[in-house]
Amino acid sequence: MQDKYFDVLIIGSGIAGLSAAIAAAEKGASVAVLSKEKEITNCNTNHAQGGIVAAAQGDTSEALIKDINSAGDFLNNNAAVDYLVKNGAPLIEPFLAGKIGVPFCRKEDGHYDMTREGNHSFRRILHVKDYSGAAIEEHLANYAMKLNNITILTQSTVVDLITNSKHSKDCQERYKSTKVIGAYYFQETTGKVKKIFSGSTILATGGVGKLFTFSSNTSGATGDGLALAERVGAEIINCEYVQFHPTVLFNRDIKDFLISEAMRGEGARLRNRKGEYFMKRYSPQLMDLAPRDEVSRAIYQEMENDDAGYVWLDARQIKHVKLEERFPKIFEKCMSAGIDIRKDLIPVVPAAHYFCGGVKVDLEGKTSVNGLWAAGEISCTGVHGANRLASVSLMEGFVWGLNAGLSAASASKSLTDNELLKSIPDWVYAEKQELFDPLLVYQDMSMITKIMWNYCGIVRTKNRLGRAISDISYLRHRIEKFYSSAIIKRNIIELRNAVIAAEIIVRSALANGQSKGCHFLVD
């Protein structure tokens, strides 16, 4: 099989990955984008409903910084927050709306129709009704595919990052500083593992939501980037901070469907099964627009109090907008379940939504390992602190995607015909490859998600976390053992990555005895 060579390799195709690809390509670099999915737009960005934070009339940098830090329980990286607000916010409108052509909603007077979400002190969120992420993702993908120096490889799941010190047959390389020089990836269409080399590599693999039983994430959010980074020794931080979105539709037939926080921004309110509007008891000032960790815990408590599996979201009093026009995606999905959001209460539960920790990066997206950058949800810039402010994730993914793309392109050096590359072997398959029963793989993944949901979820205790680390460590040992002899397939790769990512998260939670933000401990 012929090897591929690129200046920049990007693993992931959400807002961070595509922004990085565009930035690197327009700087003159040859770029490859790898996606596990058949369609590159199948990612968490595509499912984001609320919108993206931008500079709003009457708003100030100081006000936005205050809101971000408040939501993050003041664990935020001040330098990163300051950079994002002062350098990133002014880029959103001219780049995404102007250059890329995202049709953000406008009012009759031509000004942007900005909305508000939890813990925001201003209406400062650009949106495209309730499919903002899908519109941004589609326009980024269309723009990227028109650039001749971007190659997109779909149905391609990265097995491992290639480094000089681990993979080279030249024993002298093991004594040198570790440098990422590409990746081994499994190509679904051929069933083979191939090599791809790059001067710079960017992780943009998304989050970890699918490590939990209830999640708003797409099926690919299995913590791949976290596991890949750990195996090359990259520094990883803040992994105990997993944000749970308060309102995911509770329905037997419709799974993982988010009910946007923007609906509460327009006036919807939460009610318990007794019909009481309960958020005033938990957050007297912000009530239903309190930070997500607070709202999720409030719902959790109300569900326990009432011995109920869900609470209600009441949007019926919203009269200043037509719900079917402002939230067409939510309206249509709920109607398919027999729920008319104009007249009926919406059953909702909290679910794993966003990863606030990840691979530690600087303002350019550089990790602690040579040749490796990270951007988007898998990275940890410190912007989110202990809990993310709504609609800042797309903003951060976009800004750090651009930064990582530019930085990676500038640092990339041609690797073609290099003696080092010649010393990297093709993927070595197990001597006796075993095809594992997919039911057993499913059962192991199901066990991981149940352990994480029950023991490392919205409310945690030391005892629960102790049980979690014991169970996850046992599973990791068993999975690593059969992985070494398994026929390589996407589900096997994801299972291995998932158990590694789960162990990282649980160990981080167990090591942190301070209850803060998304990491809520009770004893």
C-alpha positions as CSV (number, residue, x, y, z in Angstrom):
1,M,0.0,0.0,0.0
2,Q,1.3,3.4,-0.9
3,D,1.9,5.8,1.9
4,K,0.3,9.3,1.9
5,Y,2.2,12.4,2.8
6,F,0.8,15.8,3.9
7,D,2.0,18.9,5.6
8,V,-0.9,18.8,8.1
9,L,-3.0,15.9,9.2
10,I,-6.3,16.7,11.0
11,I,-8.2,14.0,12.8
12,G,-11.9,15.0,13.0
13,S,-14.2,17.1,10.9
14,G,-16.3,19.3,13.2
15,I,-16.0,23.0,13.5
16,A,-12.5,22.8,15.0
17,G,-11.2,20.3,12.4
18,L,-12.6,22.1,9.4
19,S,-11.6,25.6,10.6
20,A,-8.1,24.2,11.1
21,A,-8.1,22.6,7.6
22,I,-9.2,25.9,5.9
23,A,-6.6,28.0,7.8
24,A,-3.8,25.6,7.0
25,A,-4.8,25.2,3.4
26,E,-5.1,28.9,2.8
27,K,-1.6,29.2,4.2
28,G,-0.4,26.9,1.4
29,A,-0.2,23.6,3.3
30,S,-1.3,20.3,1.9
31,V,-4.0,19.0,4.3
32,A,-5.6,15.7,5.0
33,V,-8.8,15.5,7.1
34,L,-9.7,12.0,8.5
35,S,-13.3,11.3,9.6
36,K,-14.6,8.0,11.0
37,E,-18.0,8.7,9.4
38,K,-19.3,8.2,5.9
39,E,-20.4,11.9,5.9
40,I,-17.9,14.4,7.3
41,T,-20.8,16.5,8.6
42,N,-21.8,13.7,11.0
43,C,-20.4,15.1,14.2
44,N,-21.4,16.9,17.4
45,T,-21.1,20.3,15.7
46,N,-23.9,19.2,13.4
47,H,-26.2,18.6,16.3
48,A,-25.5,21.9,18.1
49,Q,-28.8,23.8,18.3
50,G,-28.3,27.0,20.3
51,G,-25.7,29.0,18.3
52,I,-22.4,30.7,18.7
53,V,-21.3,33.6,20.9
54,A,-20.4,36.8,19.0
55,A,-19.9,40.5,19.7
56,A,-23.3,42.0,20.4
57,Q,-24.4,45.6,20.5
58,G,-24.3,47.0,24.0
59,D,-22.2,44.0,25.2
60,T,-18.7,44.4,26.5
61,S,-15.6,42.1,26.7
62,E,-15.7,42.5,30.4
63,A,-19.3,41.3,30.7
64,L,-18.6,38.2,28.5
65,I,-15.4,37.4,30.4
66,K,-17.3,37.7,33.7
67,D,-20.1,35.3,32.4
68,I,-17.6,32.7,31.2
69,N,-15.6,32.8,34.5
70,S,-18.8,32.6,36.5
71,A,-20.1,29.6,34.7
72,G,-16.7,27.9,34.9
73,D,-16.7,28.4,38.7
74,F,-13.6,30.5,38.3
75,L,-11.3,27.6,37.4
76,N,-10.9,29.2,34.0
77,N,-7.5,30.0,32.3
78,N,-7.6,33.8,32.4
79,A,-5.2,34.2,29.4
80,A,-7.3,31.9,27.3
81,V,-10.6,33.5,28.2
82,D,-9.2,36.9,27.5
83,Y,-7.8,35.9,24.2
84,L,-11.0,34.2,23.1
85,V,-13.2,37.2,24.0
86,K,-11.0,40.0,22.7
87,N,-9.6,38.2,19.6
88,G,-12.1,35.6,18.8
89,A,-15.5,37.2,19.2
90,P,-14.8,39.9,16.5
91,L,-13.9,37.1,14.0
92,I,-17.2,35.2,14.2
93,E,-19.4,37.4,12.1
94,P,-17.0,38.4,9.3
95,F,-15.6,34.8,8.9
96,L,-18.6,32.6,9.4
97,A,-21.3,34.9,8.1
98,G,-19.2,36.8,5.6
99,K,-16.6,34.5,4.2
100,I,-18.3,31.1,4.7
101,G,-21.8,32.4,4.2
102,V,-23.6,31.0,7.3
103,P,-27.2,32.5,7.2
104,F,-27.5,33.6,10.8
105,C,-31.1,34.8,11.5
106,R,-31.8,38.5,11.3
107,K,-34.7,40.7,12.5
108,E,-36.9,42.8,10.2
109,D,-34.6,45.8,10.6
110,G,-31.6,43.8,9.3
111,H,-29.8,43.4,12.6
112,Y,-28.9,39.9,13.8
113,D,-31.6,38.2,15.9
114,M,-29.4,37.3,18.8
115,T,-30.7,35.0,21.5
116,R,-29.7,34.2,25.1
117,E,-28.9,31.1,27.1
118,G,-28.0,30.1,30.6
119,N,-25.7,32.4,32.7
120,H,-25.4,35.0,29.8
121,S,-26.1,38.6,30.8
122,F,-26.8,39.7,27.2
123,R,-28.5,38.4,24.1
124,R,-25.2,37.7,22.3
125,I,-25.7,34.4,20.6
126,L,-25.9,34.2,16.8
127,H,-28.2,31.4,15.6
128,V,-29.8,29.8,12.6
129,K,-33.1,28.9,14.4
130,D,-32.4,25.7,16.2
131,Y,-30.1,24.1,13.7
132,S,-27.2,26.5,14.1
133,G,-24.5,23.8,14.3
134,A,-25.8,22.1,11.2
135,A,-25.7,25.3,9.2
136,I,-22.2,26.2,10.3
137,E,-20.9,22.6,9.7
138,E,-22.5,22.5,6.2
139,H,-21.0,25.8,5.1
140,L,-17.6,25.0,6.5
141,A,-17.6,21.6,4.7
142,N,-18.7,23.1,1.4
143,Y,-16.0,25.7,1.6
144,A,-13.3,23.2,2.6
145,M,-14.2,20.8,-0.2
146,K,-13.6,23.6,-2.8
147,L,-10.0,24.0,-1.7
148,N,-7.7,21.9,-3.9
149,N,-5.1,21.3,-1.3
150,I,-7.5,19.6,1.2
151,T,-8.0,15.9,0.9
152,I,-10.9,14.4,2.9
153,L,-10.7,10.7,3.9
154,T,-14.0,9.4,5.2
155,Q,-14.7,6.0,7.0
156,S,-11.2,6.3,8.3
157,T,-10.7,5.6,12.0
158,V,-7.3,6.3,13.5
159,V,-5.8,3.3,15.3
160,D,-2.7,5.0,16.7
161,L,-0.6,8.1,16.2
162,I,2.8,7.3,14.7
163,T,5.8,8.6,16.6
164,N,9.5,8.3,16.0
165,S,10.3,6.9,19.5
166,K,7.7,4.2,19.5
167,H,7.3,3.0,15.9
168,S,10.7,3.4,14.2
169,K,12.8,0.3,13.5
170,D,15.9,2.5,14.0
171,C,16.7,1.9,17.7
172,Q,18.4,5.4,17.9
173,E,15.0,7.1,17.6
174,R,13.9,5.8,21.0
175,Y,16.5,8.1,22.6
176,K,15.2,11.2,20.9
177,S,12.3,13.4,21.9
178,T,9.0,12.0,20.9
179,K,7.5,13.6,17.8
180,V,4.2,12.7,16.1
181,I,4.7,12.2,12.4
182,G,1.4,10.8,11.3
183,A,-1.1,8.0,12.0
184,Y,-2.1,4.5,11.4
185,Y,-5.8,4.4,10.3
186,F,-8.3,1.8,9.6
187,Q,-10.1,2.2,6.3
188,E,-13.5,0.7,6.4
189,T,-14.0,0.3,2.7
190,T,-10.9,-1.9,2.4
191,G,-10.7,-3.4,5.8
192,K,-7.0,-2.5,6.0
193,V,-4.8,-0.4,8.3
194,K,-2.8,2.2,6.4
195,K,-0.2,4.8,7.1
196,I,-0.4,8.5,6.6
197,F,2.5,10.8,7.3
198,S,2.4,14.5,8.2
199,G,4.7,17.3,9.3
200,S,2.1,18.4,11.8
201,T,-0.9,16.6,13.3
202,I,-4.1,18.1,14.9
203,L,-6.5,16.2,17.1
204,A,-10.0,17.5,16.6
205,T,-11.8,14.3,17.5
206,G,-14.6,15.7,19.7
207,G,-15.8,14.6,23.1
208,V,-16.6,11.7,25.4
209,G,-20.4,11.8,25.7
210,K,-20.9,8.2,24.5
211,L,-19.1,7.0,27.5
212,F,-22.3,7.6,29.5
213,T,-25.7,5.8,29.2
214,F,-27.6,9.1,28.5
215,S,-25.9,11.5,26.1
216,S,-26.7,14.2,23.6
217,N,-23.7,13.2,21.5
218,T,-23.3,11.4,18.2
219,S,-22.2,7.8,18.2
220,G,-18.6,8.7,17.4
221,A,-18.0,10.6,20.7
222,T,-16.1,7.7,22.3
223,G,-13.0,9.6,23.6
224,D,-10.7,8.6,20.8
225,G,-8.5,11.7,21.0
226,L,-8.1,11.3,24.7
227,A,-6.8,7.8,24.3
228,L,-4.6,8.7,21.3
229,A,-3.0,11.5,23.3
230,E,-2.4,9.4,26.4
231,R,-0.6,6.7,24.3
232,V,1.9,9.3,23.1
233,G,2.4,10.8,26.5
234,A,0.6,14.2,25.9
235,E,-0.4,16.2,29.0
236,I,-4.1,15.8,29.9
237,I,-5.9,18.0,32.4
238,N,-9.4,18.7,34.0
239,C,-10.9,15.4,32.9
240,E,-13.2,15.2,35.9
241,Y,-15.3,18.1,34.4
242,V,-17.9,16.5,32.2
243,Q,-20.9,18.8,31.6
244,F,-24.4,17.4,31.6
245,H,-27.0,19.2,29.6
246,P,-30.2,19.7,31.6
247,T,-32.7,19.0,28.8
248,V,-32.6,16.0,26.5
249,L,-35.9,14.6,25.3
250,F,-37.1,11.7,27.4
251,N,-38.7,9.3,25.0
252,R,-38.5,5.5,24.5
253,D,-38.2,5.8,20.7
254,I,-36.1,9.0,20.2
255,K,-32.7,8.8,21.7
256,D,-30.1,11.5,22.4
257,F,-32.2,14.4,21.1
258,L,-31.3,17.8,22.7
259,I,-33.9,20.4,23.6
260,S,-31.9,23.6,23.2
261,E,-31.2,25.8,26.2
262,A,-32.2,28.7,23.9
263,M,-35.8,27.6,24.5
264,R,-35.3,28.5,28.1
265,G,-33.6,31.7,26.9
266,E,-36.9,32.6,25.2
267,G,-38.9,31.9,28.3
268,A,-39.5,28.1,28.8
269,R,-39.5,26.9,32.4
270,L,-38.8,23.7,34.2
271,R,-41.5,22.0,36.2
272,N,-41.4,18.9,38.4
273,R,-44.0,16.1,38.2
274,K,-46.2,17.9,40.8
275,G,-46.4,20.8,38.3
276,E,-44.1,23.2,40.4
277,Y,-41.7,25.6,38.8
278,F,-38.7,24.5,40.9
279,M,-35.6,26.4,39.8
280,K,-36.3,29.4,42.1
281,R,-35.4,27.1,45.0
282,Y,-32.0,26.3,43.6
283,S,-31.0,29.6,41.9
284,P,-33.2,32.5,43.0
285,Q,-31.6,35.0,40.7
286,L,-31.0,33.2,37.4
287,M,-33.6,30.4,38.0
288,D,-34.0,28.4,34.7
289,L,-31.1,30.2,33.1
290,A,-28.6,29.2,35.9
291,P,-25.3,27.5,34.7
292,R,-25.9,24.0,33.3
293,D,-24.3,22.1,36.2
294,E,-26.7,23.8,38.6
295,V,-29.7,23.1,36.5
296,S,-28.7,19.5,35.9
297,R,-28.3,18.9,39.6
298,A,-31.6,20.6,40.4
299,I,-33.4,18.3,37.9
300,Y,-31.5,15.3,39.3
301,Q,-32.7,16.2,42.8
302,E,-36.3,16.8,41.7
303,M,-36.3,13.4,40.0
304,E,-35.1,11.8,43.2
305,N,-37.6,13.6,45.3
306,D,-40.5,12.5,43.1
307,D,-39.1,9.1,42.3
308,A,-39.6,10.1,38.7
309,G,-37.6,9.4,35.5
310,Y,-38.0,12.9,34.1
311,V,-39.2,16.5,34.6
312,W,-41.2,18.8,32.4
313,L,-40.1,21.7,30.2
314,D,-42.9,24.1,29.8
315,A,-42.7,26.3,26.6
316,R,-46.4,27.0,26.4
317,Q,-46.1,30.6,27.7
318,I,-43.7,31.7,25.0
319,K,-45.8,34.0,22.9
320,H,-43.4,36.6,21.4
321,V,-42.1,34.0,18.8
322,K,-43.9,31.2,17.0
323,L,-42.3,28.0,18.4
324,E,-42.7,26.1,15.1
325,E,-40.7,28.9,13.3
326,R,-38.1,29.7,16.0
327,F,-37.4,26.0,16.9
328,P,-38.5,24.0,13.7
329,K,-36.2,21.1,14.4
330,I,-37.3,20.6,17.9
331,F,-41.0,21.2,16.9
332,E,-40.8,18.5,14.2
333,K,-39.0,16.0,16.3
334,C,-41.4,16.4,19.3
335,M,-44.4,16.2,17.0
336,S,-43.1,12.9,15.7
337,A,-43.4,11.7,19.3
338,G,-46.9,13.1,19.6
339,I,-45.8,16.2,21.6
340,D,-47.0,19.6,20.4
341,I,-44.6,22.0,22.2
342,R,-47.1,24.8,21.7
343,K,-49.7,23.0,23.9
344,D,-47.9,20.1,25.6
345,L,-45.2,19.8,28.3
346,I,-41.9,18.3,27.1
347,P,-40.5,15.4,29.2
348,V,-36.7,16.0,29.7
349,V,-33.7,14.5,31.5
350,P,-30.1,15.6,31.9
351,A,-27.5,13.8,29.7
352,A,-23.8,13.9,29.2
353,H,-23.1,16.7,26.8
354,Y,-19.7,18.4,26.8
355,F,-16.2,17.6,27.9
356,C,-14.5,20.6,29.6
357,G,-11.2,18.9,30.1
358,G,-8.9,17.2,27.6
359,V,-5.5,17.5,26.0
360,K,-3.7,20.5,27.4
361,V,-2.9,23.1,24.8
362,D,-1.6,26.7,24.6
363,L,-3.0,29.6,22.7
364,E,-1.8,28.2,19.4
365,G,-3.3,24.7,20.1
366,K,0.1,23.1,20.7
367,T,0.2,20.1,23.0
368,S,3.2,19.0,25.2
369,V,4.3,16.6,22.4
370,N,6.3,17.7,19.4
371,G,4.3,17.7,16.2
372,L,0.9,17.4,17.9
373,W,-1.8,20.1,18.2
374,A,-5.4,19.8,19.5
375,A,-8.5,21.9,19.0
376,G,-12.2,21.8,19.9
377,E,-13.8,19.6,22.5
378,I,-10.9,17.1,22.9
379,S,-8.5,19.9,23.8
380,C,-8.4,21.8,27.1
381,T,-7.5,25.5,26.6
382,G,-8.9,26.3,30.1
383,V,-11.6,28.5,28.6
384,H,-14.4,26.5,30.2
385,G,-12.9,26.0,33.6
386,A,-15.1,23.6,35.7
387,N,-18.2,24.1,33.5
388,R,-18.8,25.5,30.1
389,L,-20.9,28.6,29.4
390,A,-23.6,27.9,26.7
391,S,-22.6,28.5,23.1
392,V,-19.0,29.2,23.9
393,S,-17.9,25.7,22.7
394,L,-18.5,26.5,19.0
395,M,-16.7,29.8,19.4
396,E,-13.7,28.1,21.1
397,G,-13.6,25.3,18.5
398,F,-13.6,27.8,15.7
399,V,-11.0,30.1,17.1
400,W,-8.6,27.4,18.3
401,G,-9.2,25.5,15.0
402,L,-8.0,28.6,13.1
403,N,-5.0,29.0,15.5
404,A,-4.0,25.4,15.4
405,G,-4.3,25.3,11.6
406,L,-2.1,28.3,11.1
407,S,0.4,27.2,13.7
408,A,0.6,23.6,12.4
409,A,1.0,24.8,8.8
410,S,3.8,27.2,9.8
411,A,5.7,24.5,11.8
412,S,5.3,21.7,9.2
413,K,8.3,20.4,7.5
414,S,8.3,18.1,4.5
415,L,8.8,14.5,5.6
416,T,8.9,12.8,2.2
417,D,11.9,10.6,1.4
418,N,13.1,11.0,5.0
419,E,15.1,8.2,6.5
420,L,12.9,8.2,9.5
421,L,9.8,7.5,7.4
422,K,11.5,4.6,5.8
423,S,12.1,3.1,9.2
424,I,8.3,3.1,10.1
425,P,6.9,-0.3,9.4
426,D,3.5,-1.1,7.9
427,W,0.8,-2.0,10.5
428,V,1.6,-5.4,12.1
429,Y,-1.6,-7.6,12.2
430,A,-2.0,-10.2,14.9
431,E,-0.7,-13.7,13.9
432,K,-4.0,-15.3,14.7
433,Q,-6.7,-12.7,14.2
434,E,-10.0,-13.4,15.9
435,L,-13.4,-12.0,14.8
436,F,-15.1,-11.1,18.1
437,D,-18.8,-11.5,18.6
438,P,-20.3,-8.0,18.1
439,L,-22.7,-8.8,21.0
440,L,-19.7,-9.1,23.4
441,V,-18.2,-5.8,22.1
442,Y,-21.6,-4.2,22.6
443,Q,-21.9,-5.6,26.2
444,D,-18.5,-4.3,27.2
445,M,-19.3,-0.8,25.8
446,S,-22.7,-1.0,27.6
447,M,-20.9,-1.8,30.9
448,I,-18.6,1.2,30.5
449,T,-21.5,3.5,29.9
450,K,-23.4,2.2,32.9
451,I,-20.4,2.4,35.2
452,M,-19.7,6.0,34.1
453,W,-23.4,7.1,34.4
454,N,-24.0,5.5,37.8
455,Y,-20.7,6.1,39.5
456,C,-19.1,9.1,37.7
457,G,-22.2,11.0,36.6
458,I,-24.1,14.2,37.7
459,V,-23.6,13.5,41.5
460,R,-20.5,11.6,42.7
461,T,-19.2,10.1,45.9
462,K,-15.8,8.7,46.9
463,N,-17.3,5.3,47.2
464,R,-18.9,5.4,43.8
465,L,-15.7,6.6,42.2
466,G,-13.8,3.8,44.0
467,R,-16.1,1.2,42.6
468,A,-15.8,2.8,39.1
469,I,-12.0,2.7,39.0
470,S,-12.1,-0.9,40.1
471,D,-14.6,-2.0,37.5
472,I,-13.1,0.1,34.7
473,S,-9.5,-1.1,35.4
474,Y,-10.7,-4.7,35.2
475,L,-12.5,-4.0,31.9
476,R,-9.4,-2.2,30.5
477,H,-7.2,-5.2,31.2
478,R,-9.7,-7.5,29.5
479,I,-10.3,-5.3,26.5
480,E,-6.6,-4.7,25.9
481,K,-6.0,-8.4,26.0
482,F,-8.5,-9.3,23.4
483,Y,-7.7,-6.2,21.3
484,S,-4.2,-7.5,20.7
485,S,-5.7,-10.5,18.8
486,A,-8.8,-9.0,17.3
487,I,-9.5,-8.3,13.7
488,I,-9.3,-4.6,13.5
489,K,-12.7,-2.9,13.1
490,R,-14.1,0.5,14.0
491,N,-16.1,-0.9,17.0
492,I,-13.0,-2.6,18.4
493,I,-10.9,0.5,18.1
494,E,-13.7,2.6,19.7
495,L,-14.1,0.1,22.6
496,R,-10.4,0.2,23.4
497,N,-10.3,4.0,23.3
498,A,-13.5,4.3,25.3
499,V,-12.2,2.2,28.3
500,I,-8.9,4.2,28.3
501,A,-10.8,7.5,28.2
502,A,-13.2,6.3,30.9
503,E,-10.3,5.4,33.2
504,I,-8.6,8.8,32.7
505,I,-11.9,10.6,33.6
506,V,-12.5,8.4,36.7
507,R,-8.9,8.7,37.9
508,S,-9.1,12.5,37.6
509,A,-12.4,12.6,39.5
510,L,-11.0,10.3,42.2
511,A,-7.9,12.5,42.6
512,N,-9.9,15.7,43.0
513,G,-11.6,16.0,46.4
514,Q,-12.9,19.5,45.8
515,S,-16.5,19.7,44.6
516,K,-16.5,22.3,41.8
517,G,-18.5,23.0,38.7
518,C,-19.4,19.8,36.8
519,H,-17.4,17.7,39.4
520,F,-20.0,17.5,42.1
521,L,-19.1,15.4,45.2
522,V,-21.3,14.5,48.1
523,D,-20.5,12.4,51.1
